[in-house]
Amino acid sequence: AVVYASEGLGGEPRSLIDPNTMSKDGTVALGAINLSDDGKYLAYGVADGGSDWNAWRVRDVATGKDLPDRIDRTRHASIAWMPDGKSFYYSRYPDAGSVPKGDEEFWQKAYFHKLGEPQKKDRMVFERADCKECGNTPGVTDDGRWLVMRQGRNWAELGWIARAAGIIGGTLLLLSILAVLFARYLTRPIRSFSDAVQ
C-alpha cells in the first residue's frame, strides 16, 4: 500500500512512500510504519521477496527523502520514538556469526538508536540472557521518562519498566522493574501510567 501525507486534513495528499517503486519486479513490500511524535520523520520497514525480515529506514516527511539511517536484523518489530523525535528504541536479532549457527533467529534484544548514527553504534538496553525464545517490544511513555518493554513467549507476556532517562544517560537503570501481567494491553503507554509508577 502507498503511504500518503498532507498538510492538515484539508491538504492535498502526496505520495510519501510507494513500495511499488522500490523494486523492478515488485517483490519489495512495506511492513510496519511508525511516525515520530512531532510528525517530522516516518520510520518504515521493508521486506524483500516475501521474507518476514525487515530493514528499517527513516524518511523525512517534509522532503520525502530518506535519512542515511538503516536498521537491519529485525522481524515483526516496531519502533518506539522518544518525544523529541531524534532517537528511538527497537528490537533486533543477532548477526550471523555472533551466536552459534541456528541461533540467529533467537536471542532478540532491544537497542537505542540516535538519528544520524550507524547501527553498529546503537546501545543495547534490554536482554533476557535466560530466555532464548523471548520476543521484546519496546514502548516509551508520552513524557519520555519510562521505557516499557513488553515481552512475550508462547503467548504469555510480561512487562518491564525502566527509567528511559537513565538509559540514555549511559546507565541502564532497571531499578523500577515491574512484572506487569496486563502488558499485552499496553500498546501505547500513557503519561498517567508513568506517573503512577514513580
C-alpha positions in Angstrom: 0.0 0.0 0.0 1.1 3.6 -0.7 1.6 5.9 2.3 0.3 9.5 1.7 1.0 12.7 3.6 -0.8 16.0 3.6 -0.6 19.4 5.2 -3.6 19.2 7.6 -6.8 17.4 7.0 -7.7 19.6 4.0 -4.4 19.5 2.4 -3.6 17.9 -1.0 -2.4 14.3 -0.4 1.0 13.4 -1.8 2.8 10.1 -2.0 5.3 9.7 0.8 6.2 6.0 0.4 5.4 3.9 -2.6 6.7 0.3 -2.3 5.8 -0.3 -5.9 8.8 1.9 -6.9 11.3 0.1 -4.7 12.0 -2.8 -7.0 11.5 -3.6 -10.7 9.8 -6.9 -10.1 7.5 -5.7 -7.3 8.9 -8.1 -4.7 9.5 -5.4 -2.0 6.7 -4.9 0.5 6.1 -2.3 3.0 6.0 -3.5 6.6 5.2 -1.6 9.8 5.5 2.2 10.0 6.0 4.5 13.0 5.7 8.3 12.9 7.7 10.4 15.3 5.6 12.4 17.8 6.5 15.7 16.1 5.5 14.3 12.7 8.9 15.1 11.1 10.1 11.5 10.5 8.5 8.3 9.4 10.3 5.0 10.3 9.3 2.2 8.0 10.3 -1.4 7.5 10.6 -3.1 4.1 10.8 -6.8 3.3 12.2 -8.3 0.1 11.0 -11.4 -1.7 8.2 -12.3 0.8 10.6 -12.5 3.7 9.4 -11.6 7.2 12.9 -10.0 7.9 12.7 -6.2 7.6 15.2 -3.4 7.0 14.1 -0.2 8.6 14.7 3.3 7.1 13.7 6.8 8.2 12.1 9.2 5.8 11.9 13.0 6.2 8.2 13.7 5.8 8.8 17.3 4.6 11.3 16.4 1.8 10.3 12.8 1.1 13.9 11.8 1.3 15.4 9.0 3.4 18.0 9.7 6.1 21.2 7.6 6.0 19.9 5.5 8.9 19.3 1.8 8.3 18.3 -0.8 10.9 18.8 -4.4 9.9 18.1 -7.8 11.5 14.5 -7.1 12.6 11.4 -9.2 12.3 7.9 -8.4 13.4 9.4 -5.3 15.0 8.2 -1.8 15.9 9.8 1.5 16.6 9.3 3.4 19.9 10.2 7.1 19.3 11.4 9.4 22.0 9.3 12.5 22.3 12.0 14.8 20.8 11.9 12.8 17.5 15.7 12.4 17.5 16.0 8.8 18.7 14.1 5.6 19.1 14.1 2.1 20.6 13.8 -1.1 18.6 14.4 -4.8 18.9 16.7 -6.9 16.7 18.2 -10.3 16.3 21.9 -11.1 16.5 24.2 -11.0 13.4 25.2 -14.2 11.8 28.5 -15.4 13.4 27.9 -13.7 16.7 25.9 -16.6 18.1 26.1 -20.4 17.4 24.8 -21.4 14.0 21.0 -21.7 14.1 20.5 -19.2 16.9 20.3 -16.1 14.6 16.5 -16.2 14.9 16.6 -16.2 18.7 18.0 -14.0 21.5 16.2 -10.8 20.5 17.5 -7.7 22.3 16.4 -4.1 22.5 18.6 -1.2 21.3 18.6 2.6 21.4 19.3 4.4 18.1 20.1 8.1 17.6 19.3 9.5 14.2 22.4 10.1 12.1 24.5 7.4 13.7 25.3 3.9 12.2 23.5 0.9 13.6 26.8 -0.5 14.9 26.9 2.3 17.5 23.4 1.6 18.9 23.4 0.8 22.5 21.8 -2.5 23.8 19.4 -1.6 26.6 17.5 -4.8 27.3 18.1 -8.5 27.0 17.0 -11.7 28.7 20.0 -13.9 28.8 17.9 -16.7 30.4 15.2 -16.7 27.6 16.3 -17.7 24.1 12.8 -17.6 22.6 11.5 -14.4 24.2 10.5 -11.6 21.9 10.8 -8.0 23.1 8.7 -5.0 22.0 9.7 -1.5 23.3 7.5 1.4 24.2 8.1 4.8 25.6 5.7 6.8 27.9 4.5 10.1 26.4 6.8 12.2 28.7 9.8 10.1 27.6 10.7 9.2 31.2 10.0 5.5 31.1 11.0 2.7 28.7 8.3 0.0 28.8 9.3 -3.5 27.4 6.6 -5.9 26.5 8.0 -9.4 26.4 6.3 -12.5 25.0 7.0 -16.2 25.0 4.5 -18.8 23.9 1.6 -16.3 24.1 2.5 -15.3 27.8 3.5 -11.7 28.3 5.2 -9.7 31.0 6.1 -6.0 31.2 9.4 -4.5 32.3 9.8 -0.8 33.1 13.0 1.2 33.4 13.8 4.9 33.5 14.5 5.9 29.9 16.4 8.9 31.0 18.9 6.7 32.8 19.4 4.5 29.8 20.1 7.5 27.6 22.4 9.0 30.1 24.6 5.9 29.9 23.5 3.9 32.9 20.9 1.2 32.5 18.6 1.7 35.4 16.5 -1.4 36.0 15.7 -0.2 39.5 12.0 0.0 38.9 11.3 -3.2 37.1 7.7 -4.4 37.4 6.1 -7.6 36.2 3.0 -6.2 34.5 0.6 -9.0 33.8 -1.6 -6.7 31.7 1.3 -5.8 29.5 -0.4 -7.2 26.4 -2.8 -4.2 26.6 -0.1 -1.6 26.8 0.1 -0.8 23.1 0.8 2.9 23.8 1.9 3.7 27.4 0.4 6.9 28.6 1.6 9.7 30.8 -0.7 8.7 33.7 0.9 5.3 33.8 4.4 6.7 34.1 3.2 9.0 36.9 1.6 6.0 38.7 4.9 4.1 38.9 7.1 6.9 40.2 
